[in-house]
């Protein structure tokens, strides 16, 4: 299997800038995408556009979780 260099694409969500790191999925096709600034945000997509849309959604979920966890009214379980 041939390795390819990842592609970095800047995107904005919630008024903040992030960097998506796309790598071709050589086994299944499409792209695996991570966020440089938020390591917990991982997704995939059949096309680059779909992968960027999906990583933006994943980043928003991570930001939601962070906001809820940092909230003074958050309940510890």
N, CA, C and O atoms as CSV, one atom per row, in Angstrom:
chain,resi,resn,atom,element,x,y,z
A,1,UNK,N,N,0.823,-1.179,0.000
A,1,UNK,CA,C,0.000,0.000,0.000
A,1,UNK,C,C,0.871,1.247,0.000
A,1,UNK,O,O,1.834,1.354,0.759
A,2,UNK,N,N,0.516,2.171,-0.854
A,2,UNK,CA,C,1.268,3.398,-0.987
A,2,UNK,C,C,0.777,4.422,0.030
A,2,UNK,O,O,-0.428,4.624,0.179
A,3,UNK,N,N,1.705,5.066,0.727
A,3,UNK,CA,C,1.345,6.079,1.706
A,3,UNK,C,C,1.310,7.436,1.017
A,3,UNK,O,O,2.152,7.710,0.162
A,4,UNK,N,N,0.369,8.276,1.365
A,4,UNK,CA,C,0.261,9.607,0.796
A,4,UNK,C,C,0.329,10.626,1.913
A,4,UNK,O,O,-0.067,10.356,3.046
A,5,UNK,N,N,0.842,11.813,1.575
A,5,UNK,CA,C,0.937,12.878,2.557
A,5,UNK,C,C,-0.455,13.412,2.884
A,5,UNK,O,O,-1.301,13.527,1.997
A,6,UNK,N,N,-0.691,13.734,4.141
A,6,UNK,CA,C,-1.990,14.302,4.501
A,6,UNK,C,C,-2.156,15.701,3.912
A,6,UNK,O,O,-1.178,16.403,3.659
A,7,UNK,N,N,-3.397,16.085,3.702
A,7,UNK,CA,C,-3.748,17.412,3.209
A,7,UNK,C,C,-4.311,18.215,4.369
A,7,UNK,O,O,-5.145,17.720,5.126
A,8,UNK,N,N,-3.854,19.457,4.508
A,8,UNK,CA,C,-4.343,20.346,5.560
A,8,UNK,C,C,-5.277,21.378,4.934
A,8,UNK,O,O,-4.916,22.044,3.964
A,9,UNK,N,N,-6.477,21.506,5.492
A,9,UNK,CA,C,-7.454,22.472,4.998
A,9,UNK,C,C,-8.010,23.245,6.190
A,9,UNK,O,O,-8.471,22.656,7.168
A,10,UNK,N,N,-7.960,24.570,6.096
A,10,UNK,CA,C,-8.514,25.417,7.145
A,10,UNK,C,C,-10.023,25.508,6.977
A,10,UNK,O,O,-10.531,25.568,5.858
A,11,UNK,N,N,-10.740,25.516,8.109
A,11,UNK,CA,C,-12.186,25.689,8.089
A,11,UNK,C,C,-12.598,26.479,9.323
A,11,UNK,O,O,-11.852,26.574,10.297
A,12,UNK,N,N,-13.788,27.037,9.262
A,12,UNK,CA,C,-14.303,27.852,10.363
A,12,UNK,C,C,-15.631,27.288,10.831
A,12,UNK,O,O,-16.499,26.961,10.021
A,13,UNK,N,N,-15.783,27.177,12.130
A,13,UNK,CA,C,-17.061,26.830,12.717
A,13,UNK,C,C,-17.211,27.631,13.999
A,13,UNK,O,O,-16.255,27.801,14.757
A,14,UNK,N,N,-18.410,28.116,14.229
A,14,UNK,CA,C,-18.708,28.958,15.401
A,14,UNK,C,C,-17.768,30.154,15.506
A,14,UNK,O,O,-17.413,30.583,16.604
A,15,UNK,N,N,-17.373,30.682,14.365
A,15,UNK,CA,C,-16.527,31.869,14.338
A,15,UNK,C,C,-15.075,31.628,14.708
A,15,UNK,O,O,-14.314,32.578,14.892
A,16,UNK,N,N,-14.682,30.356,14.818
A,16,UNK,CA,C,-13.289,30.017,15.161
A,16,UNK,C,C,-12.656,29.247,14.013
A,16,UNK,O,O,-13.331,28.491,13.314
A,17,UNK,N,N,-11.368,29.442,13.825
A,17,UNK,CA,C,-10.638,28.769,12.753
A,17,UNK,C,C,-9.993,27.490,13.256
A,17,UNK,O,O,-9.444,27.446,14.357
A,18,UNK,N,N,-10.067,26.448,12.436
A,18,UNK,CA,C,-9.482,25.150,12.741
A,18,UNK,C,C,-8.784,24.616,11.497
A,18,UNK,O,O,-8.983,25.123,10.394
A,19,UNK,N,N,-7.966,23.590,11.687
A,19,UNK,CA,C,-7.288,22.940,10.574
A,19,UNK,C,C,-7.686,21.478,10.523
A,19,UNK,O,O,-7.500,20.732,11.484
A,20,UNK,N,N,-8.241,21.078,9.377
A,20,UNK,CA,C,-8.576,19.675,9.144
A,20,UNK,C,C,-7.374,18.992,8.517
A,20,UNK,O,O,-6.706,19.556,7.650
A,21,UNK,N,N,-7.105,17.776,8.961
A,21,UNK,CA,C,-6.026,16.975,8.385
A,21,UNK,C,C,-6.680,15.771,7.721
A,21,UNK,O,O,-7.211,14.884,8.390
A,22,UNK,N,N,-6.630,15.758,6.395
A,22,UNK,CA,C,-7.272,14.695,5.618
A,22,UNK,C,C,-6.233,13.710,5.121
A,22,UNK,O,O,-5.175,14.096,4.622
A,23,UNK,N,N,-6.547,12.445,5.264
A,23,UNK,CA,C,-5.701,11.388,4.727
A,23,UNK,C,C,-6.583,10.431,3.937
A,23,UNK,O,O,-7.646,10.032,4.411
A,24,UNK,N,N,-6.153,10.063,2.743
A,24,UNK,CA,C,-6.945,9.111,1.964
A,24,UNK,C,C,-7.065,7.786,2.704
A,24,UNK,O,O,-6.093,7.295,3.277
A,25,UNK,N,N,-8.255,7.215,2.687
A,25,UNK,CA,C,-8.475,5.885,3.253
A,25,UNK,C,C,-8.201,4.890,2.131
A,25,UNK,O,O,-9.064,4.633,1.292
A,26,UNK,N,N,-7.017,4.346,2.123
A,26,UNK,CA,C,-6.577,3.493,1.024
A,26,UNK,C,C,-7.285,2.144,1.000
A,26,UNK,O,O,-7.314,1.481,-0.037
A,27,UNK,N,N,-7.853,1.732,2.120
A,27,UNK,CA,C,-8.563,0.451,2.170
A,27,UNK,C,C,-10.012,0.577,1.722
A,27,UNK,O,O,-10.489,-0.221,0.915
A,28,UNK,N,N,-10.712,1.581,2.246
A,28,UNK,CA,C,-12.151,1.699,2.012
A,28,UNK,C,C,-12.531,2.822,1.056
A,28,UNK,O,O,-13.694,2.934,0.670
A,29,UNK,N,N,-11.572,3.652,0.671
A,29,UNK,CA,C,-11.871,4.814,-0.154
A,29,UNK,C,C,-12.299,5.983,0.704
A,29,UNK,O,O,-12.531,5.823,1.903
A,30,UNK,N,N,-12.404,7.143,0.111
A,30,UNK,CA,C,-12.775,8.335,0.854
A,30,UNK,C,C,-11.614,8.879,1.663
A,30,UNK,O,O,-10.448,8.683,1.318
A,31,UNK,N,N,-11.952,9.567,2.743
A,31,UNK,CA,C,-10.943,10.250,3.551
A,31,UNK,C,C,-11.227,10.074,5.036
A,31,UNK,O,O,-12.380,10.046,5.467
A,32,UNK,N,N,-10.161,9.958,5.801
A,32,UNK,CA,C,-10.216,10.031,7.262
A,32,UNK,C,C,-9.762,11.447,7.595
A,32,UNK,O,O,-8.794,11.944,7.019
A,33,UNK,N,N,-10.455,12.089,8.516
A,33,UNK,CA,C,-10.144,13.481,8.819
A,33,UNK,C,C,-10.095,13.695,10.325
A,33,UNK,O,O,-10.945,13.201,11.066
A,34,UNK,N,N,-9.092,14.433,10.760
A,34,UNK,CA,C,-8.938,14.810,12.161
A,34,UNK,C,C,-8.803,16.325,12.233
A,34,UNK,O,O,-8.614,16.992,11.215
A,35,UNK,N,N,-8.900,16.856,13.436
A,35,UNK,CA,C,-8.748,18.292,13.646
A,35,UNK,C,C,-7.445,18.530,14.409
A,35,UNK,O,O,-7.228,17.962,15.479
A,36,UNK,N,N,-6.596,19.364,13.853
A,36,UNK,CA,C,-5.299,19.647,14.469
A,36,UNK,C,C,-5.452,20.197,15.891
A,36,UNK,O,O,-4.678,19.849,16.782
A,37,UNK,N,N,-6.444,21.050,16.095
A,37,UNK,CA,C,-6.595,21.733,17.381
A,37,UNK,C,C,-7.374,20.932,18.418
A,37,UNK,O,O,-7.220,21.158,19.618
A,38,UNK,N,N,-8.210,19.996,17.964
A,38,UNK,CA,C,-9.042,19.213,18.889
A,38,UNK,C,C,-8.851,17.734,18.536
A,38,UNK,O,O,-9.510,17.212,17.637
A,39,UNK,N,N,-7.960,17.081,19.239
A,39,UNK,CA,C,-7.594,15.703,18.891
A,39,UNK,C,C,-8.747,14.712,19.028
A,39,UNK,O,O,-8.721,13.650,18.406
A,40,UNK,N,N,-9.756,15.042,19.832
A,40,UNK,CA,C,-10.895,14.138,20.001
A,40,UNK,C,C,-11.841,14.162,18.797
A,40,UNK,O,O,-12.693,13.283,18.662
A,41,UNK,N,N,-11.697,15.151,17.934
A,41,UNK,CA,C,-12.563,15.270,16.755
A,41,UNK,C,C,-11.979,14.447,15.614
A,41,UNK,O,O,-10.931,14.781,15.059
A,42,UNK,N,N,-12.673,13.368,15.275
A,42,UNK,CA,C,-12.250,12.458,14.207
A,42,UNK,C,C,-13.485,12.106,13.392
A,42,UNK,O,O,-14.555,11.866,13.951
A,43,UNK,N,N,-13.337,12.077,12.075
A,43,UNK,CA,C,-14.462,11.705,11.236
A,43,UNK,C,C,-13.948,11.152,9.915
A,43,UNK,O,O,-12.765,10.842,9.771
A,44,UNK,N,N,-14.867,11.034,8.945
A,44,UNK,CA,C,-14.502,10.547,7.623
A,44,UNK,C,C,-15.518,11.072,6.628
A,44,UNK,O,O,-16.537,11.649,7.007
A,45,UNK,N,N,-15.231,10.866,5.358
A,45,UNK,CA,C,-16.164,11.247,4.312
A,45,UNK,C,C,-15.752,10.636,2.997
A,45,UNK,O,O,-14.577,10.339,2.780
A,46,UNK,N,N,-16.716,10.448,2.121
A,46,UNK,CA,C,-16.423,9.887,0.805
A,46,UNK,C,C,-15.698,10.880,-0.090
A,46,UNK,O,O,-14.924,10.486,-0.962
A,47,UNK,N,N,-15.948,12.172,0.125
A,47,UNK,CA,C,-15.281,13.231,-0.637
A,47,UNK,C,C,-14.620,14.193,0.336
A,47,UNK,O,O,-14.880,14.145,1.538
A,48,UNK,N,N,-13.770,15.063,-0.180
A,48,UNK,CA,C,-13.132,16.064,0.681
A,48,UNK,C,C,-14.187,16.975,1.293
A,48,UNK,O,O,-14.135,17.270,2.487
A,49,UNK,N,N,-15.147,17.424,0.483
A,49,UNK,CA,C,-16.193,18.309,1.007
A,49,UNK,C,C,-16.992,17.642,2.120
A,49,UNK,O,O,-17.279,18.266,3.142
A,50,UNK,N,N,-17.351,16.381,1.926
A,50,UNK,CA,C,-18.095,15.660,2.947
A,50,UNK,C,C,-17.255,15.482,4.210
A,50,UNK,O,O,-17.771,15.610,5.321
A,51,UNK,N,N,-15.978,15.190,4.049
A,51,UNK,CA,C,-15.090,15.014,5.199
A,51,UNK,C,C,-14.967,16.319,5.991
A,51,UNK,O,O,-14.964,16.292,7.222
A,52,UNK,N,N,-14.864,17.453,5.303
A,52,UNK,CA,C,-14.771,18.748,5.984
A,52,UNK,C,C,-16.072,19.054,6.727
A,52,UNK,O,O,-16.051,19.527,7.864
A,53,UNK,N,N,-17.188,18.783,6.082
A,53,UNK,CA,C,-18.486,18.993,6.744
A,53,UNK,C,C,-18.598,18.119,7.996
A,53,UNK,O,O,-19.073,18.570,9.038
A,54,UNK,N,N,-18.160,16.879,7.882
A,54,UNK,CA,C,-18.249,15.948,9.016
A,54,UNK,C,C,-17.306,16.327,10.150
A,54,UNK,O,O,-17.668,16.192,11.318
A,55,UNK,N,N,-16.095,16.803,9.827
A,55,UNK,CA,C,-15.173,17.175,10.906
A,55,UNK,C,C,-15.664,18.452,11.591
A,55,UNK,O,O,-15.460,18.620,12.793
A,56,UNK,N,N,-16.302,19.344,10.849
A,56,UNK,CA,C,-16.885,20.539,11.468
A,56,UNK,C,C,-17.965,20.127,12.468
A,56,UNK,O,O,-18.050,20.690,13.559
A,57,UNK,N,N,-18.793,19.139,12.095
A,57,UNK,CA,C,-19.810,18.626,13.025
A,57,UNK,C,C,-19.161,18.018,14.262
A,57,UNK,O,O,-19.622,18.240,15.382
A,58,UNK,N,N,-18.092,17.252,14.060
A,58,UNK,CA,C,-17.396,16.618,15.184
A,58,UNK,C,C,-16.786,17.671,16.110
A,58,UNK,O,O,-16.828,17.526,17.331
A,59,UNK,N,N,-16.224,18.727,15.531
A,59,UNK,CA,C,-15.652,19.810,16.337
A,59,UNK,C,C,-16.756,20.481,17.154
A,59,UNK,O,O,-16.568,20.771,18.335
A,60,UNK,N,N,-17.912,20.728,16.523
A,60,UNK,CA,C,-19.022,21.344,17.254
A,60,UNK,C,C,-19.469,20.476,18.423
A,60,UNK,O,O,-19.766,20.994,19.499
A,61,UNK,N,N,-19.520,19.170,18.225
A,61,UNK,CA,C,-19.884,18.268,19.321
A,61,UNK,C,C,-18.864,18.344,20.455
A,61,UNK,O,O,-19.233,18.354,21.629
A,62,UNK,N,N,-17.590,18.397,20.101
A,62,UNK,CA,C,-16.546,18.516,21.125
A,62,UNK,C,C,-16.670,19.842,21.875
A,62,UNK,O,O,-16.512,19.888,23.095
A,63,UNK,N,N,-16.953,20.917,21.141
A,63,UNK,CA,C,-17.121,22.217,21.789
A,63,UNK,C,C,-18.348,22.218,22.698
A,63,UNK,O,O,-18.309,22.776,23.794
A,64,UNK,N,N,-19.439,21.594,22.244
A,64,UNK,CA,C,-20.633,21.473,23.086
A,64,UNK,C,C,-20.308,20.736,24.376
A,64,UNK,O,O,-20.693,21.169,25.462
A,65,UNK,N,N,-19.598,19.624,24.253
A,65,UNK,CA,C,-19.238,18.835,25.432
A,65,UNK,C,C,-18.378,19.671,26.382
A,65,UNK,O,O,-18.595,19.669,27.594
A,66,UNK,N,N,-17.405,20.379,25.823
A,66,UNK,CA,C,-16.533,21.215,26.653
A,66,UNK,C,C,-17.336,22.297,27.355
A,66,UNK,O,O,-17.146,22.542,28.546
A,67,UNK,N,N,-18.248,22.955,26.608
A,67,UNK,CA,C,-19.062,24.014,27.207
A,67,UNK,C,C,-19.929,23.473,28.337
A,67,UNK,O,O,-20.054,24.108,29.384
A,68,UNK,N,N,-20.524,22.308,28.128
A,68,UNK,CA,C,-21.372,21.691,29.167
A,68,UNK,C,C,-20.545,21.274,30.373
A,68,UNK,O,O,-20.982,21.429,31.514
A,69,UNK,N,N,-19.351,20.744,30.124
A,69,UNK,CA,C,-18.491,20.294,31.225
A,69,UNK,C,C,-17.958,21.473,32.035
A,69,UNK,O,O,-17.739,21.356,33.241
A,70,UNK,N,N,-17.752,22.607,31.369
A,70,UNK,CA,C,-17.195,23.777,32.044
A,70,UNK,C,C,-18.270,24.619,32.708
A,70,UNK,O,O,-17.960,25.545,33.457
A,71,UNK,N,N,-19.518,24.311,32.444
A,71,UNK,CA,C,-20.623,25.081,32.984
A,71,UNK,C,C,-20.663,24.948,34.509
A,71,UNK,O,O,-20.522,23.846,35.037
A,72,UNK,N,N,-20.853,26.058,35.212
A,72,UNK,CA,C,-20.942,25.977,36.683
A,72,UNK,C,C,-22.169,25.204,37.151
A,72,UNK,O,O,-22.236,24.788,38.308
A,73,UNK,N,N,-23.142,25.008,36.257
A,73,UNK,CA,C,-24.352,24.270,36.649
A,73,UNK,C,C,-24.285,22.810,36.218
A,73,UNK,O,O,-25.239,22.060,36.424
A,74,UNK,N,N,-23.162,22.398,35.619
A,74,UNK,CA,C,-23.032,21.006,35.199
A,74,UNK,C,C,-23.064,20.091,36.418
A,74,UNK,O,O,-22.478,20.392,37.458
A,75,UNK,N,N,-23.749,18.988,36.266
A,75,UNK,CA,C,-23.873,18.029,37.359
A,75,UNK,C,C,-22.839,16.936,37.186
A,75,UNK,O,O,-22.779,16.308,36.129
A,76,UNK,N,N,-22.037,16.698,38.186
A,76,UNK,CA,C,-21.045,15.621,38.127
A,76,UNK,C,C,-21.743,14.290,38.366
A,76,UNK,O,O,-22.532,14.142,39.299
A,77,UNK,N,N,-21.442,13.342,37.517
A,77,UNK,CA,C,-22.043,12.007,37.679
A,77,UNK,C,C,-21.072,11.075,38.333
A,77,UNK,O,O,-21.392,9.907,38.555
